[in-house]
Amino acid sequence: MSKIAIIGATGRAGSQLLEEALRRGHSVVAIARDPSALQGRDGVTVKALDAKGSAALQAAVTGCDAVLSAAHFSTIEPEAIIEPVKRAGVKRLLVVGGAGSLLLPSGQRVIDSPDFPQAYKAEANAGVRFLDTLRQEPALDWTFLSPSAEFVEGQRSGHYILGKDHLLIGADGKSWITFADYAIAMLDELEKPAHSRARFTVGY
């Protein structure tokens, strides 16, 4: 089993990544500004820090096999995560992506569609910037997993379908994935890499 660090381990996506990792027997370095709720959990090493602190983040992830980042894009620059991970000697970075950079059937990006919610635009633009930065990264083995348009609480069904750069839309016209099933897809990718230095997406 692997030793993995999860940045943003107490958030909605990060907490499900943590649960899925522990379910599979991985040991986890849980990084969050306030990880007190995770204290005392078997298999979890708690690190209370702000991911913007480069030296602290580097120290926290040193010795890990991979880093999973569930940090909000609008709160941190891509380099603030990528560079400490590289300096720590961690080879793999898996990022909880956004749907904004995915393509619609027309070829237009989701973020550029006229009905894209203004409230999510700053986060989506920052996510596009993070993906663009990764695509220019010469050394790190990165993966960027975009969820479907609706990224929601819900049951862990164990079922999902994969896509690459186009938004997945079901026969019912919905584009969605639960945090729990997204976490399964991310941990599957961690354990059996199929999207090295690439973005992919997951939905129903």
DATATA-V499560 format. One record per pair of residues at least 4 apart in sequence whose ideal C-beta (glycine too) atoms are under 8 Angstrom apart, sorted by sequence separation. I is the first residue (numbers start at 1). J is the second residue. If there is no record, write none. Layout:
i:I j:J
i:I j:J
This chain:
i:10 j:14
i:11 j:15
i:12 j:16
i:13 j:17
i:14 j:18
i:15 j:19
i:16 j:20
i:17 j:21
i:18 j:22
i:19 j:23
i:20 j:24
i:22 j:26
i:31 j:35
i:35 j:39
i:49 j:53
i:53 j:57
i:54 j:58
i:55 j:59
i:56 j:60
i:57 j:61
i:58 j:62
i:71 j:75
i:72 j:76
i:76 j:80
i:78 j:82
i:79 j:83
i:80 j:84
i:81 j:85
i:82 j:86
i:83 j:87
i:84 j:88
i:86 j:90
i:97 j:101
i:103 j:107
i:104 j:108
i:108 j:112
i:109 j:113
i:112 j:116
i:116 j:120
i:117 j:121
i:120 j:124
i:121 j:125
i:122 j:126
i:123 j:127
i:124 j:128
i:125 j:129
i:126 j:130
i:127 j:131
i:128 j:132
i:129 j:133
i:130 j:134
i:131 j:135
i:132 j:136
i:133 j:137
i:147 j:151
i:163 j:167
i:169 j:173
i:170 j:174
i:177 j:181
i:178 j:182
i:179 j:183
i:180 j:184
i:181 j:185
i:182 j:186
i:183 j:187
i:184 j:188
i:185 j:189
i:186 j:190
i:187 j:191
i:188 j:192
i:189 j:193
i:195 j:199
i:8 j:13
i:9 j:14
i:10 j:15
i:21 j:26
i:30 j:35
i:71 j:76
i:76 j:81
i:85 j:90
i:103 j:108
i:104 j:109
i:108 j:113
i:111 j:116
i:116 j:121
i:137 j:142
i:163 j:168
i:169 j:174
i:170 j:175
i:177 j:182
i:189 j:194
i:195 j:200
i:8 j:14
i:9 j:15
i:22 j:28
i:32 j:38
i:38 j:44
i:50 j:56
i:51 j:57
i:61 j:67
i:103 j:109
i:104 j:110
i:110 j:116
i:134 j:140
i:169 j:175
i:170 j:176
i:189 j:195
i:7 j:14
i:21 j:28
i:39 j:46
i:49 j:56
i:102 j:109
i:103 j:110
i:161 j:168
i:168 j:175
i:6 j:14
i:9 j:17
i:30 j:38
i:38 j:46
i:49 j:57
i:85 j:93
i:101 j:109
i:102 j:110
i:116 j:124
i:134 j:142
i:167 j:175
i:9 j:18
i:100 j:109
i:101 j:110
i:104 j:113
i:18 j:28
i:36 j:46
i:71 j:81
i:100 j:110
i:101 j:111
i:111 j:121
i:134 j:144
i:6 j:17
i:35 j:46
i:49 j:60
i:82 j:93
i:99 j:110
i:100 j:111
i:189 j:200
i:6 j:18
i:18 j:30
i:35 j:47
i:36 j:48
i:69 j:81
i:81 j:93
i:35 j:48
i:47 j:60
i:111 j:124
i:131 j:144
i:30 j:44
i:34 j:48
i:67 j:81
i:110 j:124
i:111 j:125
i:130 j:144
i:6 j:21
i:28 j:43
i:29 j:44
i:30 j:45
i:32 j:47
i:33 j:48
i:27 j:43
i:28 j:44
i:29 j:45
i:30 j:46
i:31 j:47
i:32 j:48
i:33 j:49
i:100 j:116
i:4 j:21
i:26 j:43
i:27 j:44
i:28 j:45
i:30 j:47
i:33 j:50
i:111 j:128
i:160 j:177
i:185 j:202
i:14 j:32
i:25 j:43
i:27 j:45
i:29 j:47
i:31 j:49
i:51 j:69
i:67 j:85
i:149 j:167
i:9 j:28
i:22 j:41
i:109 j:128
i:148 j:167
i:10 j:30
i:18 j:38
i:22 j:42
i:31 j:51
i:51 j:71
i:100 j:120
i:148 j:168
i:182 j:202
i:9 j:30
i:11 j:32
i:22 j:43
i:157 j:178
i:160 j:181
i:181 j:202
i:4 j:26
i:6 j:28
i:9 j:31
i:10 j:32
i:22 j:44
i:156 j:178
i:159 j:181
i:160 j:182
i:1 j:24
i:3 j:26
i:4 j:27
i:5 j:28
i:6 j:29
i:8 j:31
i:9 j:32
i:57 j:80
i:61 j:84
i:67 j:90
i:100 j:123
i:101 j:124
i:155 j:178
i:157 j:180
i:158 j:181
i:162 j:185
i:181 j:204
i:1 j:25
i:2 j:26
i:3 j:27
i:4 j:28
i:5 j:29
i:6 j:30
i:7 j:31
i:8 j:32
i:10 j:34
i:52 j:76
i:57 j:81
i:61 j:85
i:64 j:88
i:66 j:90
i:69 j:93
i:100 j:124
i:150 j:174
i:152 j:176
i:154 j:178
i:156 j:180
i:157 j:181
i:160 j:184
i:1 j:26
i:2 j:27
i:3 j:28
i:4 j:29
i:5 j:30
i:6 j:31
i:10 j:35
i:51 j:76
i:63 j:88
i:65 j:90
i:66 j:91
i:67 j:92
i:69 j:94
i:73 j:98
i:98 j:123
i:99 j:124
i:100 j:125
i:150 j:175
i:151 j:176
i:152 j:177
i:153 j:178
i:154 j:179
i:155 j:180
i:156 j:181
i:160 j:185
i:177 j:202
i:1 j:27
i:3 j:29
i:5 j:31
i:9 j:35
i:18 j:44
i:31 j:57
i:54 j:80
i:58 j:84
i:62 j:88
i:64 j:90
i:65 j:91
i:66 j:92
i:67 j:93
i:68 j:94
i:69 j:95
i:70 j:96
i:98 j:124
i:101 j:127
i:149 j:175
i:150 j:176
i:151 j:177
i:152 j:178
i:153 j:179
i:154 j:180
i:158 j:184
i:177 j:203
i:10 j:37
i:57 j:84
i:58 j:85
i:61 j:88
i:62 j:89
i:65 j:92
i:66 j:93
i:67 j:94
i:68 j:95
i:69 j:96
i:100 j:127
i:101 j:128
i:148 j:175
i:149 j:176
i:150 j:177
i:152 j:179
i:154 j:181
i:156 j:183
i:176 j:203
i:177 j:204
i:10 j:38
i:52 j:80
i:57 j:85
i:62 j:90
i:66 j:94
i:68 j:96
i:100 j:128
i:148 j:176
i:151 j:179
i:156 j:184
i:175 j:203
i:176 j:204
i:9 j:38
i:31 j:60
i:51 j:80
i:54 j:83
i:55 j:84
i:58 j:87
i:59 j:88
i:61 j:90
i:98 j:127
i:148 j:177
i:31 j:61
i:51 j:81
i:54 j:84
i:58 j:88
i:97 j:127
i:98 j:128
i:101 j:131
i:147 j:177
i:174 j:204
i:29 j:60
i:151 j:182
i:29 j:61
i:97 j:130
i:168 j:201
i:170 j:203
i:97 j:131
i:164 j:198
i:165 j:199
i:167 j:201
i:168 j:202
i:169 j:203
i:170 j:204
i:29 j:64
i:95 j:130
i:147 j:182
i:164 j:199
i:166 j:201
i:168 j:203
i:164 j:200
i:165 j:201
i:167 j:203
i:168 j:204
i:145 j:182
i:163 j:200
i:164 j:201
i:162 j:200
i:163 j:201
i:95 j:134
i:110 j:149
i:162 j:201
i:163 j:202
i:145 j:185
i:162 j:202
i:163 j:203
i:93 j:134
i:145 j:186
i:161 j:202
i:5 j:47
i:160 j:202
i:161 j:203
i:8 j:51
i:160 j:203
i:161 j:204
i:7 j:51
i:102 j:146
i:145 j:189
i:160 j:204
i:101 j:146
i:159 j:204
i:143 j:189
i:21 j:68
i:93 j:140
i:95 j:142
i:97 j:144
i:99 j:146
i:74 j:122
i:92 j:140
i:93 j:141
i:94 j:142
i:95 j:143
i:97 j:145
i:98 j:146
i:99 j:147
i:74 j:123
i:91 j:140
i:92 j:141
i:93 j:142
i:94 j:143
i:95 j:144
i:96 j:145
i:97 j:146
i:98 j:147
i:99 j:148
i:7 j:57
i:73 j:123
i:91 j:141
i:92 j:142
i:93 j:143
i:95 j:145
i:97 j:147
i:99 j:149
i:143 j:193
i:145 j:195
i:17 j:68
i:72 j:123
i:78 j:129
i:82 j:133
i:92 j:143
i:94 j:145
i:96 j:147
i:74 j:126
i:78 j:130
i:82 j:134
i:99 j:151
i:141 j:193
i:143 j:195
i:17 j:70
i:73 j:126
i:86 j:139
i:143 j:196
i:146 j:199
i:148 j:201
i:14 j:68
i:73 j:127
i:79 j:133
i:86 j:140
i:143 j:197
i:144 j:198
i:145 j:199
i:146 j:200
i:147 j:201
i:148 j:202
i:5 j:60
i:78 j:133
i:82 j:137
i:85 j:140
i:141 j:196
i:142 j:197
i:143 j:198
i:144 j:199
i:145 j:200
i:146 j:201
i:147 j:202
i:148 j:203
i:5 j:61
i:14 j:70
i:73 j:129
i:78 j:134
i:141 j:197
i:143 j:199
i:144 j:200
i:145 j:201
i:146 j:202
i:147 j:203
i:148 j:204
i:13 j:70
i:73 j:130
i:110 j:167
i:143 j:200
i:145 j:202
i:82 j:140
i:5 j:64
i:11 j:70
i:3 j:63
i:4 j:64
i:7 j:67
i:82 j:142
i:3 j:64
i:4 j:65
i:5 j:66
i:6 j:67
i:7 j:68
i:8 j:69
i:9 j:70
i:11 j:72
i:105 j:166
i:3 j:65
i:4 j:66
i:5 j:67
i:6 j:68
i:7 j:69
i:8 j:70
i:103 j:165
i:104 j:166
i:2 j:65
i:4 j:67
i:5 j:68
i:6 j:69
i:7 j:70
i:8 j:71
i:102 j:165
i:103 j:166
i:104 j:167
i:2 j:66
i:4 j:68
i:6 j:70
i:7 j:71
i:8 j:72
i:102 j:166
i:103 j:167
i:105 j:169
i:102 j:167
i:99 j:167
i:131 j:199
i:7 j:81
i:99 j:175
i:17 j:96
i:14 j:96
i:13 j:96
i:5 j:90
i:96 j:182
i:8 j:96
i:96 j:186
i:94 j:186
i:94 j:189
i:94 j:190
i:92 j:190
i:101 j:199
i:102 j:201
i:92 j:193
i:97 j:199
i:99 j:201
i:97 j:201
i:68 j:186
i:68 j:190
i:66 j:190
i:13 j:151
i:12 j:153
i:20 j:180
i:19 j:180
i:26 j:187
i:16 j:179
i:20 j:183
i:24 j:187
i:15 j:179
i:16 j:180
i:19 j:183
i:20 j:184
i:13 j:179
i:16 j:182
i:17 j:183
i:20 j:186
i:21 j:187
i:12 j:179
i:16 j:183
i:20 j:187
i:24 j:191
i:13 j:182
i:17 j:186
i:13 j:183
i:17 j:187
i:4 j:190
i:2 j:190
i:2 j:191
